């Protein structure tokens, strides 16, 4: 048994065994990508929780919030996929992370793209004649900012989750070949 301050073999300083201390690169990549995906999923889940709160506030008659549009309700379903993706990280579950990636694209990014086109059309109509701008124009810039943030998080989450799926699959392929 070796000790840190005790005698060493002659001709060595102990650094020749440093190769035993390294972590395999695919495990390090998996850990880094898990952190990246988690950083994309947490804001997604928080924003989805906010939209659920907004939805119930509208149902209970709040005058402060406007009703959700159809594309916003479809986007809200992507929060369920984000929860499934978040639960996949602890078990390295490729299937659940793939469900998140597919749901993120179809229930997250596509409704957001549709929402952007609708918001741009609405702003064009609102600002066509500056003398007759409606009083609801103030909601449009805030919605555009929220949609831009959502698009950024969801694209990053999709890219990172696809990279993580590839890493996990390569790890299982290595286990099968042994």
C-alpha positions as CSV (number, residue, x, y, z in Angstrom):
1,X,0.0,0.0,0.0
2,X,1.4,3.4,-1.0
3,X,1.3,6.5,1.1
4,X,1.4,10.1,0.0
5,X,4.4,11.1,2.0
6,X,6.1,7.7,2.4
7,X,8.8,6.1,0.3
8,X,8.5,5.8,-3.4
9,X,10.0,3.4,-5.9
10,X,13.4,4.7,-7.1
11,X,13.4,6.4,-10.5
12,X,9.8,7.6,-10.3
13,X,8.0,10.6,-8.9
14,X,4.6,8.8,-9.0
15,X,3.3,10.6,-12.0
16,X,3.7,7.6,-14.3
17,X,0.4,6.3,-12.9
18,X,-1.6,9.4,-13.8
19,X,-3.2,7.6,-16.8
20,X,-5.3,5.6,-14.2
21,X,-6.8,8.8,-12.9
22,X,-8.6,9.9,-16.1
23,X,-12.3,9.6,-16.9
24,X,-13.3,8.1,-20.2
25,X,-14.2,10.9,-22.6
26,X,-17.7,9.7,-23.4
27,X,-18.6,9.8,-19.7
28,X,-17.3,13.3,-19.4
29,X,-19.2,14.4,-22.6
30,X,-22.3,12.8,-21.2
31,X,-22.0,14.7,-17.9
32,X,-21.3,18.0,-19.7
33,X,-24.3,17.5,-22.1
34,X,-26.6,16.5,-19.2
35,X,-25.8,19.9,-17.5
36,X,-26.4,21.7,-20.8
37,X,-29.8,20.0,-21.3
38,X,-30.8,20.6,-17.7
39,X,-30.0,24.3,-18.2
40,X,-32.3,24.4,-21.1
41,X,-35.1,22.4,-19.5
42,X,-35.4,24.3,-16.2
43,X,-36.3,27.7,-17.9
44,X,-38.7,25.8,-20.2
45,X,-40.4,24.2,-17.1
46,X,-40.6,27.5,-15.3
47,X,-42.1,29.3,-18.2
48,X,-44.6,26.4,-18.7
49,X,-45.6,26.8,-15.1
50,X,-46.1,30.5,-15.6
51,X,-48.4,29.8,-18.6
52,X,-50.4,27.3,-16.5
53,X,-50.8,30.0,-13.8
54,X,-51.8,32.4,-16.5
55,X,-54.3,29.9,-17.9
56,X,-56.0,29.3,-14.5
57,X,-56.0,33.1,-13.8
58,X,-57.9,33.7,-17.0
59,X,-60.3,30.8,-16.2
60,X,-61.0,32.3,-12.8
61,X,-61.8,35.7,-14.3
62,X,-58.6,37.7,-13.9
63,X,-58.7,41.0,-15.9
64,X,-54.9,41.3,-15.8
65,X,-54.2,38.5,-18.3
66,X,-55.5,38.0,-21.8
67,X,-56.7,34.5,-22.8
68,X,-54.1,32.1,-24.3
69,X,-54.1,31.7,-28.0
70,X,-54.3,28.3,-29.6
71,X,-50.6,28.2,-30.5
72,X,-49.7,29.1,-26.8
73,X,-51.9,26.2,-25.6
74,X,-50.1,23.8,-28.0
75,X,-46.8,25.2,-26.8
76,X,-47.9,24.5,-23.2
77,X,-48.0,20.8,-24.1
78,X,-44.3,21.0,-24.8
79,X,-43.9,21.5,-21.0
80,X,-45.0,17.9,-20.5
81,X,-42.3,16.8,-22.9
82,X,-39.8,18.9,-21.1
83,X,-40.7,17.2,-17.8
84,X,-40.3,13.8,-19.5
85,X,-36.9,14.9,-20.8
86,X,-35.9,16.1,-17.3
87,X,-36.8,12.8,-15.8
88,X,-34.7,11.0,-18.4
89,X,-31.4,12.6,-17.3
90,X,-31.0,10.7,-14.1
91,X,-31.3,7.2,-15.7
92,X,-29.7,8.0,-19.1
93,X,-32.9,7.0,-20.7
94,X,-32.6,7.5,-24.5
95,X,-36.3,6.8,-25.2
96,X,-37.6,9.5,-22.9
97,X,-35.0,12.0,-24.1
98,X,-36.0,11.2,-27.7
99,X,-39.7,11.9,-26.7
100,X,-38.5,15.2,-25.4
101,X,-36.6,16.1,-28.5
102,X,-39.5,15.1,-30.8
103,X,-42.1,16.8,-28.6
104,X,-39.9,19.9,-28.3
105,X,-39.8,20.2,-32.1
106,X,-43.5,19.5,-32.9
107,X,-45.2,20.9,-29.8
108,X,-42.6,23.6,-29.0
109,X,-40.8,25.0,-32.0
110,X,-43.5,24.7,-34.6
111,X,-46.2,26.5,-32.5
112,X,-43.6,29.2,-31.7
113,X,-42.8,29.7,-35.3
114,X,-46.5,30.0,-36.1
115,X,-46.9,32.4,-33.1
116,X,-44.1,34.6,-34.5
117,X,-45.8,34.9,-37.8
118,X,-49.1,35.8,-36.2
119,X,-47.5,38.4,-33.9
120,X,-45.6,40.0,-36.9
121,X,-48.9,40.1,-38.9
122,X,-50.7,41.7,-35.9
123,X,-47.9,44.3,-35.4
124,X,-48.0,45.1,-39.1
125,X,-51.8,45.7,-38.9
126,X,-51.5,47.7,-35.6
127,X,-48.8,50.0,-36.9
128,X,-50.0,50.5,-40.5
129,X,-51.7,53.7,-39.5
130,X,-50.0,55.3,-36.5
131,X,-53.1,57.5,-35.8
132,X,-55.4,54.5,-35.3
133,X,-53.2,52.2,-33.2
134,X,-55.2,50.0,-30.9
135,X,-54.7,50.1,-27.2
136,X,-53.6,46.4,-27.1
137,X,-50.4,47.1,-29.1
138,X,-48.5,47.2,-25.8
139,X,-48.8,43.4,-25.4
140,X,-47.1,42.6,-28.7
141,X,-43.5,43.6,-27.9
142,X,-43.6,41.7,-24.6
143,X,-45.0,38.6,-26.4
144,X,-42.3,38.9,-29.0
145,X,-39.6,39.0,-26.3
146,X,-41.0,36.0,-24.5
147,X,-41.3,34.1,-27.8
148,X,-37.7,35.0,-28.7
149,X,-36.5,33.7,-25.4
150,X,-38.5,30.5,-25.8
151,X,-37.2,29.9,-29.3
152,X,-33.6,30.3,-28.0
153,X,-34.0,27.9,-25.1
154,X,-35.9,25.3,-27.2
155,X,-33.4,25.3,-30.1
156,X,-30.5,25.0,-27.6
157,X,-32.4,22.2,-25.8
158,X,-33.1,20.4,-29.0
159,X,-29.5,20.6,-30.2
160,X,-28.0,19.5,-26.8
161,X,-30.5,16.7,-26.4
162,X,-29.7,15.3,-29.8
163,X,-26.0,15.4,-29.0
164,X,-26.7,13.7,-25.7
165,X,-28.8,11.0,-27.4
166,X,-25.9,10.3,-29.7
167,X,-23.5,10.1,-26.8
168,X,-25.7,7.8,-24.9
169,X,-26.1,5.5,-27.9
170,X,-22.4,5.4,-28.5
171,X,-21.9,4.4,-24.8
172,X,-24.4,1.5,-25.2
173,X,-22.8,0.5,-28.4
174,X,-19.4,0.2,-26.7
175,X,-20.9,-1.9,-23.9
176,X,-22.5,-4.3,-26.5
177,X,-19.2,-4.8,-28.3
178,X,-17.3,-5.8,-25.1
